[in-house]
């Protein structure tokens, strides 16, 4: 995933991020099937997709953490 893509991802909502994660996981499943059938030419695609999921999960957890922090800060005021 490129830096430009990461900047776009950070602007997405949590629901959009979750949808993207589900889509990429299904792509990984398809790639795994292709790999087991010896049809997959680019085996690095699976590794790349897993890294994409990791980046999405990182952004998602960051957003959830910031929301919790905001709610705690509002309750303390």
C-alpha positions in Angstrom: 0.0 0.0 0.0 1.4 3.4 -1.0 1.6 6.4 1.2 -1.0 8.1 -0.9 -3.4 5.2 -0.2 -2.7 5.4 3.5 -3.6 9.1 3.5 -6.9 8.2 1.8 -7.6 5.4 4.3 -7.2 7.7 7.3 -10.1 9.8 6.0 -12.5 6.8 5.8 -15.0 5.9 8.5 -14.7 2.8 10.7 -17.5 1.0 8.8 -15.7 1.7 5.5 -12.5 0.3 6.9 -14.2 -2.8 8.1 -15.8 -3.3 4.7 -12.4 -2.9 3.1 -10.9 -5.5 5.4 -13.6 -8.0 4.6 -13.1 -7.5 0.9 -9.3 -8.0 1.1 -9.8 -11.1 3.2 -12.0 -12.6 0.5 -9.4 -11.7 -2.1 -6.8 -13.5 0.0 -9.1 -16.5 0.1 -9.3 -16.5 -3.7 -5.6 -16.1 -4.0 -5.0 -19.0 -1.6 -7.2 -21.2 -3.7 -5.4 -20.2 -6.9 -2.1 -20.9 -5.2 -3.2 -24.4 -4.1 -4.3 -25.1 -7.7 -0.9 -23.8 -8.9 -2.5 -21.1 -11.0 -1.2 -18.1 -9.0 1.7 -16.4 -10.8 2.4 -13.7 -8.3 2.8 -15.4 -4.9 3.8 -12.0 -3.3 0.2 -10.8 -3.8 -0.9 -12.8 -0.8 1.8 -11.2 1.3 0.9 -7.7 0.0 -2.8 -8.2 0.8 -1.9 -9.3 4.4 0.2 -6.1 4.8 -2.8 -4.1 3.5 -5.0 -5.7 6.1 -2.5 -4.9 8.8 -2.4 -1.2 7.8 -6.2 -1.1 7.8 -6.4 -2.7 11.2 -3.8 -0.2 12.5 -5.8 2.8 11.3 -9.0 1.2 12.6 -7.6 0.7 16.0 -6.1 4.2 16.1 -9.6 5.6 15.3 -11.2 3.6 18.0 -8.5 4.6 20.5 -9.0 8.3 19.7 -12.8 8.0 20.0 -12.3 6.5 23.5 -9.9 9.2 24.4 -12.3 11.9 23.3 -15.2 10.3 25.3 -13.0 10.1 28.4 -11.9 13.7 28.0 -15.5 14.8 27.6 -16.6 13.0 30.7 -13.8 14.5 32.8 -14.7 18.0 31.9 
